[in-house]
Amino acid sequence: DLVRSVIEVEAEYKIRRLSYNLIPVKIRAETAVAHACVWKTGSQWIRLVLSDPRLYHFCGRKPYVWAKLKQNESFDRNVCLTASYATTDQVFQVVPKEKTRAFFVIRHPAHLFASWYVSTLVTHRLNPGILEMRAHCEDLPEEGRVEYLLGRYEKEFLGTMRAWLEEAHRSENTIIVRFEDLVGAEGLQVWRQIFDHIEI
């Protein structure tokens, strides 16, 4: 939070990409990477791992944060889209499906809702969407809050999860990664599987 109060994400990533021009690239990848997700699945942690300059050294993919892409911005290859809170259709408008190695991080739906519920009402940094939901819930009893946020959860999360599950079933270029596995005892092995998939 201290760093974020001084420099915004967009500026941080412009500096990152500029500085990466000084890093020699061992093997320049012919594909793009898409880290797709929904909220509360470790997206910011994964974003930082994928933005590490050591990864750039081994693949030549410059990182971009999904939320900071310009309207109609698109790429052919050599990029890594991070924290892509988006459906398959949205992601593949930015990077070509046939040239993209994607992974979607999924979490047990009940655990995901519980985490998102607390974040939405208590801990998340304020933004227009959070303010809107908190205002709506302010005078509701607990049962009403749960009912309202379950509706929002279904609308904002389930379609995205379904789209990526179907894509992984159709294409070997997309894999599903369980959040619980990433943070569990075998987390290092899961990261190895991700790096193998995205050709690092």
N, C-alpha and C positions, 0 to 999 in steps of 0.2 A: 504493500500500500504506500510506503514511503517513496519508493521509486516511481510508482504510478502517479503520485501527486506532482512529480517533477516532469515526467515525460510520458506522453500518451503512447498507446500501443502502436498506432500508425507510424509515429515518428521513430519509435524504437525499431520497427521492422525496416523502415527505409535505411536507417543507419546500419542495421545488421546486413542487409543485402549489399549496400555499398562497400562495407568492410570486407565482405566475402570475396570481392573481386581481387583482394590481395592474397587469398588462400589458394595454393595450387590444388588442382583437382586430379585425383588419382585415376578415376574412371568416370567419364561423363555419361550419366544414365540417359537412355533413349525413351524413358517413360516418365510420366508424372506420378505423384502420390497424392491420394486423398485420404485424410484422416477424418472420417465421418462419425457423428455422434449426436447424442441429445445431452441436455444439461445433466449435471450430477453423475457423470461417468469418468471423472478424472481428466476432463478435456484440457484444462489449463496446464496440468502437470505434463500430459502427453505433448501438448503444444511446445512446451519448453524443451523437452527431450528432442523432438523433431527439428527444433531450431538451433540445436547445438552446432557450432562451426565444425566440429570433428565429423559430423555426418555429411556436411557439405563437402568436406575434403574427399570423402569416399564416393560421392555420387554426383556432385555438381548441381543439386537441386536447391534453389533458393526458396526460403519459406515465406508463405503469405498467410495472413490470418483471415479466415472466411469473412468475419464481420466487417473487415476493413477493405474488402475489395471494392473497386469502383464499379459503378453500374455498367453492365455490358462488357466488363473486363473478361478476357479469355486468354488461354495459353495453349500452346501445342504440346510442350513437354518441358522437362528440366525444372519443374516447380514442385513444391510440396504444399498442398493446401492443408492448413491445420485448423483444428476446432471447427470443422464444417458442420454447423447445426442446420442440416439441409437434407432434402430428399435426393434420391438418385437423379431424378430429372434435373434438379437445380444444379447439382455438382457437375453433371455431364454436359451442361451448357457452358461451363467454365473450362473444363479440361476434356479432351476427347476420350470417350469410353474405351475405345480399342487400344489407347496408349496409356491407360491409367491403371496403376496398382492401388486398389482401395482397400481400406479396412474400416469396419464399423464396430464401435465399442458399444456393447449392449449390457444391460444390468437387469437383475431380477426385478420385474415390474413393481412388486410390492415395496421392495427396498428403495427403488428409484422414487416412487411416489412419496414415501415417508421422508426421504432426504429432501426432495423438492418442496414438499409441504413446509417443512421447518425453514428451509432457505427462503422461500417466498414470503413467509410471514414474519421472519425474525432476522436472519443473518445476511441475506443477499444485499450487495451494494445497491443503492437506490438508482432506479432508472424509470422511465415512464410506464413500462409494463408492470414492474413491481409495485409502483405507487398506485396504479389502477387496481390491481388485485388486492392490495392491502386496504385500500379505501372501501372496496366492495365488501370485504370480510369484516370490517371494523365493528359493525353492529350486529353481526350474525352470531348465533350460538355456535358452539363447536361442531355440532352435527351439520349445520348449514354451511360452515366453512369447508368442511370435508366434502360435502356434496358439490359445492360450487367449484372447488379446486380439482375434484375428480373430473368434472366436465371439461375444465381447461386442460387438464393433463391428457385426457383422451384426445382432445382436438390437436394439441401441440406435439404430442409424443408418439402416439400409436401408429399414425400413418407413416411417419418417418421410419420407425422401427420395422414396420411391415415391408416397406419398399426395399430396405437394405437386406432384409432376410430373403426376400424373393430374388434380389439381384445376386446374392451369394449362392443361391441355389442354381441360378442360370449360368453364372460365369465364374471361372476359376481365377479371374482377375480381382475378385472381391472375396474377402474373408470376414468372418465374424469373430470378434474377440470379446470374451466375457470379462467385464470389469472385475468380478470376483476373482478370476484367475490372475489378472494383472496385479492385484494387490495381495494375492495369497502367497503361500509358501513357494509356489512354482513360478513366481512372477518373472524371474530372470529368464527362464525357459520360454515363457510367453513372449517376452521382448525379442528373444532370438528368432522365434517363429515369425514375428512381425517383420524383423529386419530381413529375414530370408525372403518373405513375401514381397517386400518393397525393394528387393535387390540391392541390399547394402551388405 
